[in-house]
Amino acid sequence: MNVLDLQIGEHAKVKKISASSDLKRRLISFGVIKGADLRLLATAPAKSTVEIEVGKMKIALRKEEAKKIEVEKV
């Protein structure tokens, strides 16, 4: 399951990030690391972008980026 499979407001824990090294570094700098808790805040029309919250940080991601974050609901 990845971030796009969550419903708005659902919480999840990051299991794995399957991304290029550049994207992985960017996500890590925002606190998106294995074991981190996140929450889906919003999706744009046609789910082209999503907004997630990790800790107190809100992050907007493209659909292609969000698909690379494997999560597990908590």
Protein Blocks (a to p, Z undefined) as FASTA:
>chain_A
ZZklpcehiacddfbdcddfklmmmmmmnopaghiacddfbdcehhlaccddehjbccdd
dfklmmmpccddZZ
